[in-house]
Amino acid sequence: MLAVLAMHRGWELGRRLSKLERLTLAVASTHPTHLLTLTSKLRTRAQFIDSFETFKLLVALNSSQPDRPLVYFGSLAHSYGEAGWHAHLLIWRWPHIWSYRGHATQAGLQNPHAKQIGPTLVDRLNTTAYVLSQHEPVFGSDKHLENQPLDKYAHRYLRPQDGALAEHHPNLFRALGMANDQSLSDQELCRDLPILVRDTNVIAVETLHDEKPLGPDLETHELVPSVSERDYASMEAI
């Protein structure tokens, strides 16, 4: 994460950021709250996407706010030796994991579990980098070596369509547009992502002295339902 601090200060780096690294900075700057993982025994990517569309519909139909659909950004992967495809998704609301389990079963998916992302920029960068590194290295990661390669023209990540994203999470929509804007240098991207800039100033000393490993241990984490009233009130309840 020192690269983020260096670019924020305008220092030159040895190489340009990859597209996924720029997306990592953009998505992390918008404060995703949880990492949602869905597994399956589905053998093809197309089957998983169809089931995921059903899952999203069930979540919306059973929501107390059906006009506010689930906003997500993540990756699909099929690990070597695993029975089927799985998804790692960043979300921006409190996940009602118990109802999600029923929706996942109806949709042909399995074992939805979630982990709350820590409060700092480092936490969000590590988790976002993990999610987006399933098929390509991000900031030197090697997680992609554990997964089967995607077809040549398959999309590397999952997200809502532009219209829905612009309506329901305009900050994420704008941040993604900045990451994809080739007229913005890497240094300008870090400078112009306002939330990222604010958090970089707050945790600069912490980052320099307490670098964290990339990504959470998804096999062992389950969502802990206990949370303070203040934290719960700040999240979007379904």
N, C-alpha and C positions, 0 to 999 in steps of 0.2 A: 504493500500500500504506500510505500515511500514514493513510488512513481506519481501517485495522485498529488501528493504534497509538492513534489518537485515541479510538476506542470502547473499547479495553481500559482506557484511563485514565478512562473515564466522561465524556468530552467530548461535547457535543451536536453533531450534524452537521446539515447543511442539509436533508437528506431521509432517509427511511427506506430501508434496503436492500431491493432486490428479492428475490424468492424465490430466483432463481438466484445472486444475490450471497451470500445467507445459506448456500445450499448450497455455494458455492465455499469459504467459510470453514470449513464443517464438514468437507468432504471433504479439504481441504488439511491440516487438523489431524491427520488419521490417517496421515500419512506414506506416501502412494503412492510407489512406487520407480521406476516406469517409465511412459512414455507409449507405448502400442501403437497403431499405425495400420494399418487394413486397407482396401484399395481393391477396386473391382470394376467390371464393365461391366453390372451389374444395373440395370434401368431403374426398378424400383419399390422402395419402402421395405420392403414385405412380402416381396419376394424376398430382399432383403439379410438381413432378420431370420431367414428360414428357413435361409439359408446359414450365418449366424452360429451358429444353434443346432446345426447339423451340425458346424461348426468346434469349438465347445465340447465336443461329445461326443467328437470325435476326440482332442482334447487330453486329456480325462479318460481315455479308453481306453488311451492310450499313455503315461500318467503312471506314475511309480513310486509316486505317492501318489494313487490314484484316489478315495480318500475325502476328498480336499481339492481341490474343484473350483476353477477359475479365478474369482477375485473381481475384478470390474471395475465401473467407473462411467464413463459417457461419453456421447457424442452421435453421432447419425447425421446425415449431411448429403449434399446433392447440389449441388456447385458449378456455377455457370453455365459452360457450355462444356465440362464434363467428361462422359465417356461414361456414368458410373454413380455409384452411391452409395458413400460411404466412411464409416468409423467412426474416431473418436479415443477411445481407452479408457485410463483410468488403471488400473493394476494394482499389486498388492502382492507380487509375486514376480519372481524373475529369469526373463525370457522366453527359452526355448530357441528362438531365432528360426529356426534352420535346420530344426528339426522343424515349427515353425509354418508354414513355407512349404509343406511337403508337405501338411499338414492343410488349409491355405487353398485350395490347388489342388483337392484332393478335394472341398471344400465349395463350389466355384464362386466363391471369392474370389481376390484377387490381392495380391501385393507387400506382405506383412506386414513392417513395420519398426518398430523400437523405439528409444527414446532414454531413457537413464537421467536421472532428475530430480536436480537439484543438491541439496545437503545442507541448505540453509537454508529457512526459512519463506517468504522472498521467492520462491525458486525454485518451491516447491510452489504458492504462491498464483498466480504467473504462469502456470504450466502448467495448473493446474486451471481458472483463469479462461478460458484459451484453449479448453480442451475444452468448457466449458459455454457459451461465447459464440457457438456456431455459428448460433444462430437468434434470439438476443436480445442486446442490449448488456449487458456485465458490467463494472462500474467504468469506463464510458465507452468501451468497445471498439467497433469498427465491423466486425469480422470477419463478422458476420451478413449484411452487405450483399453478400458474395461468394457466398452460397448461396441456392438456391431456397427459398421459404418452405414450411414444413410445412403439411399439412392442419390445419384448425382444431382438431380434437380429438386430433391425434397427440401422443404423449408427447415431451417435449423431451429426454429422456435415457434411456440404457440402464443397467440395473442388475439384479442377481439379485432373485428374489422375497424377501419379508421373511423367510420361514422359513430359507431357505438363507443369507441374509446374517446373520441373528442367530446361526446356528450356526457359520459359518465366518469371520466378521469382526464380532464383537460391538461392537468400538469404532466401526466405520463405521456399523453399524446404530444405535447410540445417538446418534452425532453427527448423522446424518440426522434422527432423531427430534427432536433439539433444534432443528435448523434449521427444521423444519416446525411447531414449537410456537409458535403465535402469542401465547401468554401470556408468552414470553420476549422482552424488547426486544432490539434489536440490540446494545446495550451489554452486557446480561446474557449474550447468546449468546457474545460474545467473552470475557467474563470466565469463563464456565463451561466452555468447551472447554479442558480441562486441558493438553493437549499444545500447543495454540495459545498459551495463556498462557505456558507455559514458554519456548517458542521466541521469543515476542515480547520477553520480557525479555532473552534472549541476544543478539538481533540488532537491537535497537532503534536503536543508533547506526549500524550498517551500513546499515539501511534509510533512515535520514534522509539519509545522505550518498551513497548509491549506488543510486538508484531504477533498476530495470531495465525495458526495454520489455515489453509484454504478449506472451507466447507465444513458442514456439520456431519456427525455420524448418523445418517438417516436410518440405519438399521436398528438403532437402539432408542430413538427418541419417540415419545408419545406426548401428545398435547396434555399439559397439566391444566386442569380446569380452574384451579384457584388463581385469582388475579385480583389486584386491588380495585376498589370501586372507582378510583380516579382513572386507572388504566382502562377499565372496562367502558367507562363513560366516553372515553376518547375514541373508541372503535365503533365501526358501523355494525350494528347487530342485524342479523337477518330477520 
